Amino acid sequence: MGTTSVIYTARDQKGNTSTCSFTVTVKNGSNPEIKGCPDDIIVNADENGTVAVSWAEPVGSVQCGNLSIKKSHEPGSTFPVGNSTVVYEFTDDYNNFSKCTFHVDVLEHEALFAIAKAITPDGDGVNDAWILTNIEKYSNNSVLVVDRWGNKIYSATGYDNESVVWKATNTNGAPVPTGTYFYKVEVQTQGRVILKTGFLEVIQ
């Protein structure tokens, strides 16, 4: 690899000489090889809307010479909600280069909506309705409540804790009896479905 001078010298019996010289340049004709380029990463943000993300770094190699590396992010970097591009660029001594590119997709924190575990619809203004805290931030949602036998008690889309909210009534609008009920809350956000299931108590 590199440039080498080649010199031919002709000499006669009297000591007269002539020379012919030229150079031979050998270049690396192939780009650096990259192994272990990470796949795209999908994670959820924490309560602060960010998350630290780590990965196994890719490894570059060349047949001869040295290799330099430029990277847009270090493993363990903090990413915000949204899609970020991570780039590694490997360059050899002759400016041949190869890139490793992958994406870090940070989704919103799943726990941004919380589900009340009890309803006491006695008209005192406390727990009179089933509150799903922050569910109004996710308008693309669906809610289903069934009794212990699997009968549908309540269902809605666009649940918002105000105009669309369950007040412990059945599909006919009559109060449901005290007991345990089961729910399924489904939210679609950033192309992903978040599903939460569980049970709650109604105390009349």
C-alpha positions as CSV (number, residue, x, y, z in Angstrom):
1,M,0.0,0.0,0.0
2,G,1.3,3.5,-0.8
3,T,3.7,4.9,-3.4
4,T,7.0,3.2,-4.2
5,S,9.8,4.6,-6.6
6,V,11.3,2.1,-9.1
7,I,14.7,3.1,-10.5
8,Y,16.7,1.3,-13.3
9,T,20.3,2.3,-13.7
10,A,22.4,1.5,-16.8
11,R,26.2,1.7,-16.5
12,D,28.8,1.1,-19.3
13,Q,32.5,0.1,-19.0
14,K,33.7,3.7,-18.7
15,G,31.4,4.4,-15.7
16,N,28.8,6.4,-17.7
17,T,25.3,6.0,-16.3
18,S,21.8,6.7,-17.2
19,T,18.7,6.2,-15.1
20,C,15.0,5.5,-15.7
21,S,12.6,6.0,-12.8
22,F,8.9,5.7,-12.2
23,T,6.5,5.2,-9.3
24,V,4.1,2.5,-8.5
25,T,1.1,3.5,-6.4
26,V,-0.9,0.7,-4.6
27,K,-4.3,1.8,-3.3
28,N,-6.7,0.0,-1.2
29,G,-9.5,-0.7,-3.6
30,S,-12.1,-1.8,-1.1
31,N,-14.0,0.1,1.5
32,P,-13.7,-0.8,5.2
33,E,-15.7,-3.8,6.3
34,I,-18.3,-3.3,9.1
35,K,-19.5,-6.0,11.4
36,G,-22.2,-5.8,14.0
37,C,-24.1,-2.8,12.8
38,P,-27.1,-2.6,15.3
39,D,-30.7,-3.0,14.2
40,D,-33.1,-0.2,14.8
41,I,-34.0,0.3,18.5
42,I,-37.5,1.0,19.9
43,V,-37.8,2.1,23.5
44,N,-40.1,3.9,25.8
45,A,-39.2,7.2,27.4
46,D,-39.2,7.7,31.1
47,E,-41.4,10.1,33.1
48,N,-39.2,13.0,31.9
49,G,-39.7,12.3,28.2
50,T,-36.2,11.0,27.6
51,V,-34.3,7.8,27.9
52,A,-30.7,6.6,27.9
53,V,-30.0,4.0,25.2
54,S,-27.1,1.6,25.0
55,W,-26.0,-0.7,22.2
56,A,-23.1,-2.9,21.2
57,E,-20.9,-0.8,18.9
58,P,-20.1,-1.9,15.3
59,V,-16.5,-2.9,14.5
60,G,-14.7,-1.8,11.3
61,S,-11.6,-3.4,9.7
62,V,-9.3,-2.8,6.7
63,Q,-6.8,-5.0,4.9
64,C,-3.9,-2.6,5.5
65,G,-3.3,0.7,7.1
66,N,-5.2,2.6,9.8
67,L,-8.9,3.1,10.4
68,S,-10.5,6.2,11.9
69,I,-14.1,6.3,13.3
70,K,-16.6,9.1,13.6
71,K,-19.9,8.6,15.4
72,S,-22.9,10.8,16.0
73,H,-23.7,9.3,19.4
74,E,-22.1,7.3,22.1
75,P,-23.7,4.2,23.7
76,G,-25.6,5.5,26.8
77,S,-26.6,8.8,25.1
78,T,-29.9,10.3,26.1
79,F,-32.6,10.5,23.4
80,P,-35.8,12.5,23.3
81,V,-39.2,11.2,22.2
82,G,-39.2,10.8,18.5
83,N,-36.9,9.2,15.9
84,S,-33.1,9.8,16.0
85,T,-30.5,8.6,13.5
86,V,-27.2,7.2,14.8
87,V,-24.3,7.1,12.3
88,Y,-20.9,5.5,12.5
89,E,-18.4,6.3,9.7
90,F,-15.2,4.3,9.2
91,T,-12.5,5.8,7.0
92,D,-9.1,4.4,6.0
93,D,-5.8,6.1,5.2
94,Y,-6.9,6.5,1.5
95,N,-10.3,8.1,2.3
96,N,-12.2,4.9,1.5
97,F,-15.2,4.9,3.9
98,S,-18.2,2.8,5.0
99,K,-21.2,3.8,7.1
100,C,-23.3,2.0,9.7
101,T,-26.6,3.7,10.2
102,F,-29.5,2.8,12.5
103,H,-32.4,4.5,14.2
104,V,-33.5,5.0,17.8
105,D,-37.3,5.4,18.1
106,V,-38.3,6.7,21.5
107,L,-42.0,6.3,22.3
108,E,-43.9,8.2,24.9
109,H,-43.9,6.8,28.4
110,E,-46.5,4.0,28.8
111,A,-47.4,5.0,32.3
112,L,-48.5,8.5,31.3
113,F,-52.1,7.4,32.0
114,A,-53.1,5.8,35.2
115,I,-56.2,3.8,36.0
116,A,-58.3,4.3,39.1
117,K,-58.9,1.0,41.0
118,A,-62.3,2.0,42.5
119,I,-65.5,4.0,41.9
120,T,-67.8,5.1,44.7
121,P,-70.6,6.9,42.9
122,D,-72.4,8.3,45.9
123,G,-72.5,11.9,44.7
124,D,-70.0,13.3,47.2
125,G,-67.7,14.4,44.3
126,V,-65.0,11.9,45.2
127,N,-64.5,8.9,42.9
128,D,-68.0,9.4,41.5
129,A,-66.6,8.5,38.0
130,W,-63.9,6.2,36.7
131,I,-60.9,8.5,36.1
132,L,-58.0,7.4,33.8
133,T,-55.5,10.1,34.6
134,N,-54.0,11.8,31.4
135,I,-56.0,9.6,29.1
136,E,-57.3,12.7,27.4
137,K,-53.7,13.1,25.9
138,Y,-54.4,10.0,23.8
139,S,-57.6,10.7,21.9
140,N,-57.2,7.5,19.9
141,N,-58.3,5.2,22.7
142,S,-60.9,2.6,23.4
143,V,-62.3,1.4,26.8
144,L,-64.2,-1.7,27.6
145,V,-65.7,-2.8,31.0
146,V,-67.2,-6.2,31.6
147,D,-68.6,-8.0,34.6
148,R,-67.2,-11.2,36.1
149,W,-69.2,-13.3,33.6
150,G,-67.8,-11.4,30.6
151,N,-71.0,-9.4,29.9
152,K,-70.3,-5.9,28.4
153,I,-71.1,-3.2,30.9
154,Y,-69.6,-0.2,29.3
155,S,-67.6,0.6,26.1
156,A,-66.4,3.9,24.6
157,T,-63.8,5.5,22.3
158,G,-62.2,8.8,22.9
159,Y,-62.4,8.5,26.7
160,D,-61.5,11.9,28.2
161,N,-62.7,11.8,31.9
162,E,-65.3,14.5,31.2
163,S,-67.7,14.2,28.3
164,V,-66.8,10.5,27.8
165,V,-66.5,8.9,31.2
166,W,-67.9,5.9,33.0
167,K,-70.0,6.6,36.1
168,A,-70.6,3.0,37.1
169,T,-73.7,2.5,35.0
170,N,-74.6,-0.3,32.6
171,T,-75.4,0.0,28.9
172,N,-79.0,1.1,29.8
173,G,-77.8,3.8,32.1
174,A,-78.8,2.1,35.3
175,P,-76.3,1.9,38.2
176,V,-74.4,-1.4,38.3
177,P,-74.3,-3.4,41.6
178,T,-71.4,-3.3,44.0
179,G,-68.7,-5.7,42.9
180,T,-65.6,-6.4,40.8
181,Y,-65.4,-5.5,37.2
182,F,-62.8,-6.0,34.5
183,Y,-61.4,-3.5,32.0
184,K,-59.4,-3.3,28.8
185,V,-57.9,0.1,27.9
186,E,-56.3,0.3,24.5
187,V,-54.3,3.4,23.3
188,Q,-52.7,3.9,19.9
189,T,-49.7,6.3,19.9
190,Q,-46.8,6.8,17.5
191,G,-47.8,3.7,15.5
192,R,-47.8,1.5,18.6
193,V,-50.7,0.0,20.6
194,I,-50.5,0.2,24.4
195,L,-52.9,-2.3,26.1
196,K,-53.7,-2.3,29.8
197,T,-56.0,-4.8,31.4
198,G,-57.1,-5.3,35.0
199,F,-60.0,-5.0,37.5
200,L,-61.6,-2.4,39.6
201,E,-64.1,-2.2,42.4
202,V,-67.5,-0.5,42.3
203,I,-68.8,0.4,45.7
204,Q,-72.4,1.8,45.6
